[in-house]
């Protein structure tokens, strides 16, 4: 149940985080120290995308209701699709509104 939510959440979160926090390479061509922080924050946020289906599965388990436990699967799929669409749309909007600034940051780092 959690896997579709995590896949959908990460599919939308990856491009959005890349556009929110642009991390150019350092002068040696490696990642900057801030890149590690960005990765760790993203890992936490991706794990949080599975809260809804895990909560439903746990509620079904503790209430001894198998139908509620199975309801976590479509909830996970719906959560994954919703997050992929919503976060992906936010990434597109962010790119459309900030493309010049993003390219400027990356161009300045290349010099």
C-alpha positions in Angstrom: 0.0 0.0 0.0 2.9 2.4 0.8 4.8 1.6 -2.4 2.5 3.4 -4.9 2.3 6.4 -2.6 6.1 6.6 -2.2 6.7 6.1 -6.0 4.1 8.8 -6.9 5.4 11.2 -4.2 9.0 10.8 -5.3 8.1 11.2 -8.9 6.6 14.6 -8.2 9.0 15.6 -5.4 12.3 15.0 -7.3 11.7 17.6 -10.0 10.2 20.0 -7.6 13.0 19.9 -5.2 15.5 20.3 -8.0 13.7 23.5 -9.0 13.2 24.9 -5.5 16.8 24.4 -4.4 19.1 24.7 -7.4 22.4 23.2 -6.5 25.1 23.8 -9.1 28.4 21.8 -9.0 31.4 23.2 -7.2 34.6 24.3 -9.0 35.9 20.7 -9.1 32.7 19.3 -10.6 31.4 17.7 -7.5 28.3 18.3 -5.4 28.3 21.2 -3.0 27.8 20.5 0.8 24.2 21.8 0.5 23.4 19.0 -1.9 23.7 16.5 0.9 21.2 18.4 3.0 18.8 18.6 0.1 19.1 14.8 -0.4 18.4 14.1 3.3 15.4 16.4 3.4 14.0 14.8 0.2 14.4 11.3 1.7 12.4 12.4 4.8 9.7 14.0 2.6 9.4 10.9 0.4 9.0 8.7 3.4 6.2 11.0 4.6 4.2 10.5 1.4 3.3 7.0 2.7 1.6 8.3 5.9 -2.0 8.0 4.6 -1.9 4.3 3.4 0.1 3.2 6.4 -2.3 4.9 8.8 -5.3 3.2 7.1 -3.5 -0.2 7.1 -2.6 0.2 10.8 -6.2 1.2 11.7 -7.5 -1.9 9.9 -5.0 -4.1 11.7 -5.7 -2.7 15.2 -9.5 -2.7 14.6 -9.3 -6.3 13.2 -11.1 -5.2 10.1 -9.5 -6.9 7.0 -11.6 -4.7 4.6 -10.1 -1.6 6.1 -6.6 -3.1 5.8 -7.2 -3.8 2.1 -8.6 -0.3 1.6 -5.0 0.9 2.2 -4.0 -0.4 -1.2 -6.3 1.8 -3.3 -5.6 4.7 -0.9 -1.9 4.3 -1.6 -2.5 4.3 -5.3 -4.7 7.3 -5.1 -2.2 9.1 -2.9 0.6 8.3 -5.3 -1.3 9.5 -8.4 -2.5 12.6 -6.6 1.0 13.5 -5.3 2.7 12.8 -8.7 0.1 15.1 -10.5 0.1 17.8 -7.9 3.8 18.0 -7.2 4.5 17.6 -10.9 2.2 20.5 -11.7 3.9 22.6 -9.1 7.3 21.8 -10.6 6.1 22.9 -14.1 4.7 26.1 -12.6 8.0 26.7 -10.7 10.0 26.2 -13.9 7.8 28.5 -15.9 8.0 31.3 -13.4 11.7 30.9 -12.4 13.5 29.6 -15.5 15.6 32.7 -16.0 16.8 32.7 -12.4 17.5 29.0 -12.4 19.6 29.3 -15.6 21.4 32.3 -14.1 22.3 30.4 -11.0 23.6 27.5 -13.1 25.5 29.8 -15.5 27.2 31.7 -12.7 28.4 28.5 -11.2 29.9 27.3 -14.5 32.2 30.3 -14.7 
